[in-house]
């Protein structure tokens, strides 16, 4: 099952990725492995891919991922 979560943050890319890593480690209370300079996090429960590209617009996301997005 795949899910997509979009975040808006004032943190720079590295700080945001590190914060997400810390949250995942604290939440699962288990070893979390990181790949690709923290762009992929993996534990026994799930794998999380982190993409930090700028999003152009909500309309772009609706078309690109073919999904209804509430804002």
MOLINQUI-V695331 format. One line per field, one symbol per residue. phi: phi as a letter, one per 40 degrees, with the letter a starting at -180 (. if undefined). A space follows every 50 residues. Layout:
BEGIN
phi = ???
END
This chain:
BEGIN
phi = .bbbbbbbacccdcccccccdcccdcccfacbcbbffgcbbbaccabbcb bbccccaccccdccbfacbcb
END
